[in-house]
């Protein structure tokens, strides 16, 4: 039997603004047993829950005497969905629109902690810039009775830590697909100069459709915000890794290492790092140097999956996959190979050769990464051909059919500056003599004659050049061309290490 009566419970509900008095009185009347003057507490509470006037969480809190915490701005709290050291997360509904969101509330114990409040606000400011399918967006941050809260999308599903705890191990295809999702979110954030800095299973939500989404950017770094080893918050795990490897605090490769830790645990069912609450043990170097090979926990794991885990968790930062974009690319390749049935178990004797082969494949597919080419040509067929071939090598390709517009990019350019693009390719299939004229102008002007450029001429246009020599920074090809010759020339011009050649 409850220590309070149904009438007292109704009064508390009214005082907390959870229901109108008229409705409460109607339900109280329905809860009165025949011949009784007072409503039954049990029947009254049962009617409140059965007809969804209150949730279990609301009813329990009201019965316990809590008078606040049911509303944050226009958001009515329905129930608790997660709790951490610094904040609690609730499911909430907007009192006017009916929208359902998640509301993250800073714990009351930090009401006077200015540093913690600033960190909470900082997370909101960082994530409110981000809109990506693999990052849970934040829509607003406000204060209610000196309690900071932020509103974010409610994801129907569960966090990855609980999912892994329930399933122990995930299938290779499933866990690599999750890594692809997370790498896509990290890449998007990295392109905006943001690193996550707290990659772990509990900071990932899995939607009911199986999509993985990053949450909790409370320790995120922004480009230029920290000064090496002196600034920027970080978790104990990140501090231990970066102390062991000697990298700067904002190094994005630390996110990549812990992404590897997540893949290791999803694939094997075992956490790679010693799990302890003792701070000094979490900071100790041997926690990172003594990680057991994942195959000790499961020797049957696919070879490609084991190699990917090793590349993500390589302790030497220089040997680790370097960027979220590269992680996404490699993880996608592994995912595709697993879907195609390439599930042969790990074989250590093949690792060095396969790793070399894989690295060469990656090098070819990314040899143009970070390089921008400008194609000046009006022939659509040649445009499409070169665009596809060059993009497959990782180049960023800009195209214009107007030579004047292309050359305008170099107006005001000074030789001591970084050029607008790394190489200009002029074509004559559509432009004819106009393409040759633009090429000559670009290769003879004082400010651009040292820049890399190519000219692709038709057989008919070849005679116009009269065996001219334009210098080592320039090259001329006569159609039909073999793309591998263009590839070789670009490598030489741009100082790219040779690998396999495209066909």
C-alpha positions in Angstrom: 0.0 0.0 0.0 1.3 3.5 -0.9 2.2 5.9 1.8 0.1 8.6 0.1 -3.6 8.6 -0.9 -5.0 8.9 -4.4 -6.2 12.4 -3.7 -2.7 13.4 -2.5 -1.2 11.9 -5.6 -3.6 13.8 -7.8 -2.7 17.1 -6.0 1.0 16.4 -6.6 0.4 15.7 -10.3 -1.6 19.0 -10.6 1.1 20.9 -8.7 3.8 19.6 -11.1 1.6 20.8 -14.1 1.4 17.3 -15.5 -2.4 17.2 -15.8 -5.4 19.6 -15.5 -7.5 19.3 -12.3 -10.7 18.6 -14.2 -9.3 15.5 -15.8 -7.7 14.3 -12.5 -11.0 14.6 -10.7 -12.7 12.6 -13.5 -10.1 9.8 -13.2 -10.4 9.9 -9.3 -14.1 9.3 -9.6 -13.5 6.3 -11.9 -11.1 5.0 -9.4 -13.5 5.0 -6.5 -14.8 1.5 -5.5 -18.5 1.1 -5.0 -19.5 2.4 -1.7 -16.1 4.0 -1.0 -15.6 7.7 -0.3 -12.0 7.8 -1.4 -10.5 6.6 -4.7 -8.2 3.5 -4.6 -4.6 4.5 -5.0 -3.8 1.4 -7.0 -6.8 1.8 -9.3 -6.1 5.5 -9.8 -2.4 4.9 -10.7 -3.4 2.0 -12.9 -5.9 4.2 -14.8 -3.2 7.0 -15.2 -0.8 4.5 -16.8 -3.3 2.5 -18.8 -4.7 5.5 -20.6 -1.2 7.0 -21.0 -1.9 10.2 -19.0 1.5 9.6 -17.3 4.5 7.4 -17.9 5.9 5.1 -15.2 8.8 7.4 -14.8 6.6 10.4 -14.2 4.3 8.6 -11.8 7.2 7.2 -9.7 8.8 10.6 -9.4 5.6 12.3 -8.4 4.9 9.6 -5.8 8.4 10.0 -4.4 7.7 13.8 -3.9 9.9 15.3 -6.7 8.3 18.6 -7.7 10.6 19.7 -10.6 12.3 18.1 -13.6 9.2 17.4 -15.6 9.6 20.2 -18.1 12.5 21.9 -19.8 11.2 24.8 -21.8 8.4 23.5 -24.0 9.7 19.9 -23.6 7.7 17.6 -21.4 9.9 14.8 -20.0 8.5 11.3 -20.6 11.2 9.0 -19.2 14.9 8.5 -18.7 16.8 6.8 -21.5 20.4 7.1 -20.4 22.6 8.5 -17.6 26.2 9.3 -17.5 28.6 10.9 -15.0 27.8 14.4 -16.1 24.3 14.4 -17.6 21.1 12.5 -18.0 19.2 12.0 -21.3 15.4 11.8 -21.5 12.8 11.2 -24.1 10.6 14.2 -24.3 7.6 15.6 -26.3 7.0 19.2 -27.3 3.9 20.5 -25.6 2.8 22.5 -28.6 3.9 20.6 -31.7 4.0 17.0 -30.3 7.5 16.5 -31.7 9.5 13.8 -29.9 13.2 14.5 -29.2 15.9 13.6 -26.7 16.7 16.1 -24.0 20.1 16.0 -22.4 20.3 17.7 -19.0 23.4 18.6 -17.0 23.3 17.0 -13.6 22.3 19.4 -10.8 25.5 18.8 -8.9 27.3 20.8 -11.6 24.9 23.8 -11.3 27.8 26.0 -9.9 30.6 24.3 -11.8 31.5 26.9 -14.4 34.0 24.7 -16.2 31.5 21.8 -16.6 28.8 24.2 -17.8 31.2 25.6 -20.4 32.1 22.1 -21.6 28.3 21.3 -21.9 27.7 24.5 -23.9 30.8 23.9 -26.0 29.4 20.5 -27.0 26.2 22.1 -28.1 28.0 24.8 -30.1 30.2 22.2 -31.8 27.4 19.8 -32.8 24.8 22.4 -33.8 27.0 23.0 -36.8 26.9 19.3 -37.8 24.2 17.8 -40.0 25.1 14.3 -41.1 23.2 11.0 -41.2 25.8 9.4 -38.9 25.8 12.2 -36.3 22.9 12.8 -33.9 22.1 16.5 -34.4 21.6 19.0 -31.6 18.8 21.6 -32.3 18.9 23.9 -29.3 20.5 24.6 -25.9 18.8 26.4 -23.1 18.5 26.9 -19.3 15.6 25.9 -17.1 15.8 26.9 -13.4 19.6 27.1 -13.6 19.8 23.6 -15.3 21.4 23.5 -18.7 19.8 21.3 -21.3 20.2 20.6 -25.0 17.6 19.1 -27.4 18.7 16.5 -30.0 17.1 13.9 -32.2 15.6 10.9 -30.5 17.0 7.7 -32.0 14.8 4.7 -31.8 17.2 2.0 -30.9 20.0 1.5 -28.3 23.6 2.4 -27.7 26.3 0.2 -29.1 27.7 -0.8 -25.7 24.4 -2.3 -24.7 24.0 -3.9 -28.1 27.4 -5.6 -27.9 26.8 -6.6 -24.3 23.6 -8.3 -25.4 25.0 -10.0 -28.5 28.7 -10.4 -27.3 30.0 -10.7 -30.8 28.7 -9.2 -34.1 29.1 -10.8 -37.5 32.1 -9.5 -39.5 29.8 -7.8 -42.1 27.7 -6.1 -39.3 30.7 -4.8 -37.4 32.5 -3.5 -40.5 29.3 -1.8 -41.7 29.1 0.0 -38.3 32.7 1.2 -38.7 31.8 2.5 -42.2 29.0 4.5 -40.7 31.1 6.0 -37.9 34.0 6.7 -40.3 31.6 8.7 -42.5 30.5 10.7 -39.5 34.1 11.3 -38.4 35.1 12.3 -42.0 32.3 14.9 -42.2 33.3 16.4 -38.8 37.0 16.3 -39.7 36.2 18.2 -42.9 34.8 21.0 -40.7 37.9 20.8 -38.4 36.2 18.9 -35.6 37.6 15.8 -33.9 35.4 13.6 -31.6 38.0 12.8 -28.9 35.8 10.3 -27.0 35.3 7.4 -29.4 33.8 4.4 -27.4 30.8 2.0 -27.7 28.6 4.0 -25.4 28.9 7.1 -27.6 27.3 5.4 -30.6 23.6 4.9 -31.1 22.2 2.2 -33.3 18.9 3.1 -34.9 16.1 0.6 -35.4 17.2 0.5 -39.0 20.7 -0.5 -38.0 22.4 2.8 -38.8 25.2 3.8 -36.5 25.2 7.5 -35.2 27.8 9.3 -33.2 26.8 11.2 -30.0 28.5 13.0 -27.2 31.0 15.5 -28.7 31.6 16.9 -25.2 35.4 16.5 -25.6 35.6 17.4 -29.3 38.4 19.6 -30.5 38.3 22.3 -33.1 41.2 23.1 -35.5 43.3 25.9 -34.0 41.6 25.6 -30.6 44.4 23.8 -28.8 48.1 24.5 -28.7 49.7 21.1 -28.9 50.0 19.4 -25.5 48.8 22.3 -23.4 45.1 22.7 -24.2 41.9 20.9 -25.0 40.0 18.3 -22.9 40.5 14.6 -23.3 39.5 11.4 -21.7 41.9 9.3 -19.6 42.1 6.7 -22.4 43.1 9.3 -25.0 45.6 10.8 -22.5 47.2 7.3 -22.0 47.4 6.6 -25.7 48.9 10.0 -26.6 51.4 9.9 -23.7 52.5 6.4 -25.0 52.7 7.5 -28.7 53.9 11.1 -28.2 51.3 12.7 -30.4 49.6 16.1 -29.9 46.2 16.2 -28.2 44.2 17.2 -31.2 45.7 14.4 -33.4 42.7 12.9 -35.3 44.6 9.6 -35.5 43.7 9.0 -31.8 40.0 8.8 -32.9 41.1 6.3 -35.5 42.9 4.1 -32.9 39.8 4.0 -30.6 37.6 3.3 -33.7 39.8 0.2 -34.1 39.3 -0.7 -30.4 35.5 -0.7 -31.1 35.9 -2.9 -34.1 38.2 -5.3 -32.1 35.5 -5.7 -29.4 32.6 -6.0 -31.8 34.4 -8.7 -33.8 35.9 -10.7 -30.9 33.5 -10.0 -28.0 36.5 -8.9 -25.9 37.7 -5.3 -25.1 41.3 -4.9 -26.4 42.4 -2.6 -23.5 42.5 -3.5 -19.8 39.2 -2.4 -18.3 39.8 -0.8 -14.9 38.6 2.2 -12.9 42.2 2.9 -11.6 43.4 6.1 -13.2 47.1 5.2 -13.2 46.5 1.7 -14.8 44.5 3.4 -17.5 47.3 5.8 -18.2 50.0 3.1 -18.2 51.9 2.5 -21.5 51.7 -1.3 -21.2 47.9 -1.0 -21.4 48.5 -0.1 -25.1 51.7 -2.0 -25.8 50.3 -5.3 -24.5 47.1 -5.6 -26.5 46.7 -9.2 -27.5 46.2 -10.1 -31.2 42.5 -10.2 -31.9 42.9 -13.7 -33.3 43.8 -15.0 -29.9 40.1 -14.5 -29.0 38.8 -15.8 -32.3 41.2 -17.5 -34.8 38.4 -17.8 -37.4 38.0 -14.1 -38.1 38.3 -13.2 -41.8 41.8 -12.2 -42.9 40.7 -8.8 -44.3 38.9 -7.9 -41.1 41.9 -8.8 -38.9 44.2 -6.7 -41.2 41.8 -3.7 -40.9 41.8 -3.9 -37.1 45.6 -4.0 -37.2 45.8 -1.0 -39.4 43.4 1.0 -37.2 45.1 0.0 -34.0 48.7 0.3 -35.1 50.4 1.8 -32.1 52.9 3.8 -34.2 50.8 6.7 -35.4 52.7 6.9 -38.7 51.7 3.3 -39.5 48.1 3.8 -38.6 45.4 4.7 -41.2 45.9 8.5 -41.3 42.5 10.1 -41.9 38.8 9.3 -41.4 38.4 9.5 -45.2 41.0 6.8 -45.6 39.3 4.7 -42.9 36.0 5.0 -44.7 37.6 4.0 -48.0 39.4 0.9 -46.6 36.4 -0.2 -44.5 34.2 0.0 -47.5 36.5 -2.2 -49.4 36.6 -4.8 -46.6 32.8 -4.6 -46.3 32.4 -5.2 -50.0 34.8 -8.2 -49.9 33.0 -9.8 -47.0 29.7 -9.4 -48.8 31.2 -11.0 -51.9 32.2 -14.0 -49.8 35.8 -13.3 -49.1 35.7 -14.7 -45.5 38.9 -16.8 -45.5 40.3 -17.0 -42.0 43.3 -15.0 -40.9 46.6 -16.4 -42.1 49.6 -14.7 -40.5 52.0 -16.0 -43.3 50.0 -14.0 -45.9 49.8 -10.8 -43.9 52.9 -9.1 -45.1 52.3 -9.8 -48.8 48.6 -9.1 -48.6 49.2 -5.9 -46.6 51.7 -4.8 -49.3 49.2 -5.7 -52.0 46.4 -3.9 -50.2 48.6 -0.8 -49.5 49.5 -0.7 -53.2 45.8 -0.9 -54.1 45.0 1.9 -51.7 47.9 3.9 -52.9 46.7 3.7 -56.5 43.1 4.5 -55.6 44.2 7.4 -53.5 47.3 8.6 -55.3 45.6 11.9 -56.3 44.1 12.6 -52.8 44.5 16.2 -51.9 45.3 17.2 -55.5 43.0 19.3 -57.7 43.0 19.3 -61.5 41.3 21.8 -63.8 40.1 20.4 -67.2 39.4 22.9 -69.9 37.5 21.2 -72.6 34.0 21.4 -74.2 33.8 17.9 -75.6 31.4 16.1 -73.2 32.7 12.6 -74.1 36.3 13.6 -73.3 35.1 15.4 -70.2 33.3 12.3 -68.8 36.2 10.0 -69.7 38.9 12.0 -68.0 36.6 12.9 -65.0 35.9 9.2 -64.2 39.5 8.1 -64.7 41.0 10.8 -62.6 38.4 10.7 -59.8 39.0 6.9 -59.5 42.6 7.8 -58.6 41.4 10.2 -55.9 41.9 13.5 -57.8 39.4 16.4 -57.4 38.4 17.4 -60.9 37.1 20.8 -61.9 35.7 21.2 -65.4 34.9 24.2 -67.5 34.2 24.5 -71.2 35.2 28.1 -71.4 39.0 28.7 -71.6 38.6 32.4 -70.4 36.8 31.3 -67.3 39.5 28.6 -66.5 42.4 31.1 -67.0 40.5 33.7 -64.9 41.4 31.5 -61.8 45.0 32.7 -62.2 44.3 36.4 -62.4 46.3 38.1 -59.7 48.2 34.9 -58.9 51.8 35.4 -57.8 54.5 32.6 -58.3 55.4 32.5 -54.6 51.8 31.6 -53.7 50.2 28.2 -53.7 48.5 27.7 -57.2 44.7 27.6 -57.4 45.0 24.0 -58.9 47.8 21.5 -59.1 47.6 20.9 -62.9 45.6 22.3 -65.8 44.6 20.0 -68.6 43.6 21.7 -71.9 41.7 19.8 -74.6 41.1 20.4 -78.3 38.5 17.8 -79.1 35.8 20.3 -78.7 37.7 23.6 -78.4 40.0 23.1 -81.4 42.5 26.0 -81.9 41.0 27.8 -79.0 42.3 25.1 -76.7 45.8 25.4 -78.1 45.7 29.2 -77.8 44.7 29.0 -74.1 47.4 26.4 -73.5 50.1 28.7 -75.1 48.8 31.7 -73.1 49.0 29.7 -69.8 52.5 28.3 -70.6 54.1 31.6 -71.6 52.6 34.1 -69.1 55.3 35.1 -66.5 53.2 34.1 -63.5 51.9 30.7 -64.8 54.6 29.4 -67.1 56.2 27.3 -64.3 52.9 25.7 -63.3 52.0 22.1 -64.3 49.8 21.8 -67.4 48.9 19.3 -70.2 47.5 19.6 -73.7 45.5 16.9 -75.3 45.3 17.5 -79.1 43.5 15.7 -81.9 45.6 14.3 -84.7 44.4 17.2 -86.9 45.5 19.8 -84.4 49.0 18.3 -83.9 50.4 20.0 -87.0 49.6 23.4 -85.6 52.1 23.0 -82.7 55.0 22.8 -85.1 57.1 20.6 -82.8 57.1 23.3 -80.1 58.7 22.5 -76.7 57.0 24.0 -73.7 59.2 23.0 -70.8 59.4 20.2 -68.2 56.2 21.4 -66.4 54.1 20.9 -69.5 53.2 17.9 -71.6 51.4 17.3 -74.9 49.4 14.2 -75.8 48.0 13.3 -79.2 44.6 11.5 -79.4 43.8 8.7 -79.1 45.7 8.6 -75.8 46.5 5.8 -73.3 45.4 7.0 -69.9 48.4 5.3 -68.2 50.6 7.8 -70.0 48.6 10.7 -68.5 48.8 9.0 -65.1 52.6 8.6 -65.3 53.0 12.2 -66.3 50.8 13.5 -63.4 52.8 11.4 -61.0 56.0 12.9 -62.3 54.7 16.4 -62.2 53.1 16.1 -58.8 55.8 14.0 -57.1 53.5 11.0 -56.5 55.2 7.7 -55.7 54.5 5.1 -58.5 52.2 2.2 -57.9 50.1 0.1 -60.2 48.7 1.9 -63.3 45.1 2.3 -64.2 44.0 0.7 -67.4 
